[in-house]
Amino acid sequence: MPDEFQIRIHGDASQPTLVYLPGTHGDWTVVGNFRRALGSRVRFVEFTYPRTVTWSLEEYAAGVEATLLEQGIRRGWLLGESFGSQVIWP
């Protein structure tokens, strides 16, 4: 399916989970230095959004949730940058 999320998970599952949702750029290209600064203190999960212009915020939110559940991630802190903060609310 072309409308798929990509996910990268860094760190150990025993650490607190921090999920990063990008801004309108839609991927993890600007968060690398932040992730490295966190080091091994958290399990850092980062997303790339599907390349679509037809989805609603609710569809993005449902996709994020489904992708996290597929990876066995059921708890964590959400960090939304710009557009990503709007995805978090639904």
N, C-alpha and C positions, 0 to 999 in steps of 0.2 A: 504494500500500500504506500503510495507516495506521501501521504499525510501522516508521517510517523515522527515521533520524538526520538532524539538521540540522547543518551544518558551516559555520563561517565561518573564513576564512583572512586573516590580516593580515600584511603585510610581504612582503619579497622572497624568492624561492626560493633565492637565493644565501646567505642567512643561515641559521644553525643553526635547526632546527625544534623548537619546544616545543609539545607537544600537551597541552591541558588537558581533563581529564575531570571533570565536576562531581560534587558530592555528591548527596545524596538530593533536593535541589531540582530536579535534572535538567536545568539549563540554564545559560546564561552570564550570568545576571543579577548575580552577585556578583563577577565576576572583572574587570570593566571597569577599575577603578583599577589593579589589578595589571598588566593588559595595557598600559595607558597608561604606567605607570612603566617598563616594559621598553623602551618606545620602539621604535626601529628596530634594536635589537641582535639580535632574533630574528624568525623567521617564526612567528607565534603562531596556533595552530589551536585552535579551541574548538568544543565539541559541545553539542547538545541531545539528550537521550535520547528515544526513542519513549515515548509515554504508554501503557504496558502494565504489568500486574502479574503477567504469566504467564511472563516470560522468566527464564532462568537467567543466572548470571554469565557462563557460557561463551557464551551467545547474545549478550549485550551485547558481550563481547570480540570475537567473530567479526564482529559488526556494525561495531564501531569499526575493526577491521582492514580489512574490505571497503571501508568508506567512505574510509579513508585511501588505499587502493590505487586506488580510482576517481579520486581527485584527484591521483594520481601521487606520493603521499608514501610513501616506502619506508624512510626513516630519520628518526630524531628522538628527542628526549627526551620521556618521558611524565610528566606531573604529574597525579596523581589526588587529588582532594579527598574525604576521607571515603569515601563509597560508591564514588567513582571509583577509589580506590586498590584496591578489591577487583576492579574490572573489569580493571585492569591485570594482575593476577597470572595469569589463565588465558592 
